[in-house]
Amino acid sequence: MAQNISTTQYEHVITYADGHKRVARLFFSREGNLCEFNKRSRKYGHYFDSTGVVNIEPLNKEQDLLKKTRSFIKKVIATLEKSGLWSNFLHDFKIVAQLDDERLGKFLHAEWDESQAIAQELGLYHRQCGVDCLKWTVQKGIKSINYDAWRRTNLMPMFANAIETKGEFSMRWHKGYDNSVECRFDAKNNIMRAWYSEEYKGCGNGHYYYAIDATHAIFGEDD
């Protein structure tokens, strides 16, 4: 088994003989045995099972971020093209998708002033493709809207129809959070917009998303 186990980094990519991979947090015990931290634990672990393992490499977090970003952007582009929502975001995502790794990494890590300059250089409508921080949005991934069973069956199709026909629609419900969806057509800018929010009960603060179709959303900001 080829190994390249870093003693200064916990997270490693484990490759198995059947081709599948996973990330594991590894460490050496005082006796020198290779161990893996238990899930959600930073203190306790168990002996690492090397059955079927063909390679262990330290996780390259930057490459992992770039890979996640490209996969995320590809899925968002496909969803927006199908739903017709957020043509301005779609414009920006298509440009960012074409960046090489060096420029994409620079864009993801740029501070406010630098990201403003990069956006202008690339011809983006928005500094971070519409969201508050693209890197953080990528890490959160595409979110399924938290419908209850009745609204998924009876009202979600109405939301989907409003998106398709560029109409107006809004609804609220409680399921863990005070949830809401809304859409409306911006005739001035020719943009169909839709939102999803999860607010703490009776608070008016929470997590705010951009709906990319009637059932999925991407993270915008916390308030």
Secondary structure, 3 states (H helix, E strand, C coil): CEECCCCCCCEEEEEECCCCEEEEEEEECCCCCEEEECCCCCCCEEECCCCCEEEEEECCHHHHHHHHHHHHHHHHHHHHHHHCECHHHHHHHHHHHCCCHHHHHHHHHCCHHHHHHHHHHHCCCCCCCCCCCHHHHHHHCCEECCCCHHHHHHCHHHHHHHHHCCCCEEEEEECCCEEEEEEEEECCCCEEEEEEEEECCCCCCEEEEEECCCCEEEEEEEC
